[in-house]
Amino acid sequence: MNELCDETRFNKRVRGALEEIRAFGGDGLFTAYNEEPNWGRAHRLLMPAFGPIGVHGMFDKMLDIAEQMFVRWEA
């Protein structure tokens, strides 16, 4: 398996400000620990948007933004 596709290698760390938000906001997308059910639900809902097909649909916009940034940096 490709190491970049091995989700067990990438754990989200809930620390600092995220822990404070979690204290009153609960276990949401950014505040849930990897093993919690709400993180799994959010992960499964968002993966299609950020998978190869979803990112392909964003490519033209991302390229345009990157080109605008290069123009600004050159100026």
N, C-alpha and C positions, 0 to 999 in steps of 0.2 A: 504494500500500500504506500502511496505517496505520503511522505511525512507531513506535508502541508494539509492533507485531508484527514489526518488523524486527530480528531477533536479531543481525544484524551490528553493530548500534549498541551492544550491551550485552556487553562482555567482562568476564569474571570476572577479578579480579586476585588472584593467589596471591603474597602477601607476608608478611613478618614471621613470626608464629607458624605460619601455614599452610606456609611454606617449611620451617620446622623440622620440622613434622609430616610433610611430604612426604619429607624426607630419610630418615626411618626407616619411614614407612608407605606410601610409594609414591604412585601417581596414583589416588586415590579420587575420590568425588563432589566433595568440597570442596577437594581438593588438586591435581586434574588441571587442566592448561591447556586452554582451549577447543578447541584443535586436536588434542588427544590422543584416541585411540579410547575409552578408558574414560570420559572425560567425556561423549562422545556417547552411549554406551550408557546411562549413568545418566540423562542428560537425556531420552532417549527413553522410559525406563521410568517416570520420574516425571511427565512432562508430562500424561498422562491424569488423574492424581490432582489436579493443580493447574490443569487447563484449566477451561473454563466449566462442564462437567457435574460435574466433581469438586468445584469450589468451591461450586456450587449445593447439593450435598449437605451441605456444611459450614456453610451460611449460618445456619441456625437456631442452631447451637451458637455460632458467632461472634457473632451478635446477642445471645444470652444473656450471653456473657462481657463484651461491650462494655457492656451495660446494668448488669451487676454492677459494672464499673469506674466507671461514672458515679455509681452510688449511693455507692460508697466515696469518690469525689472530692467529692461534695456534702456528705458527713458530715464 
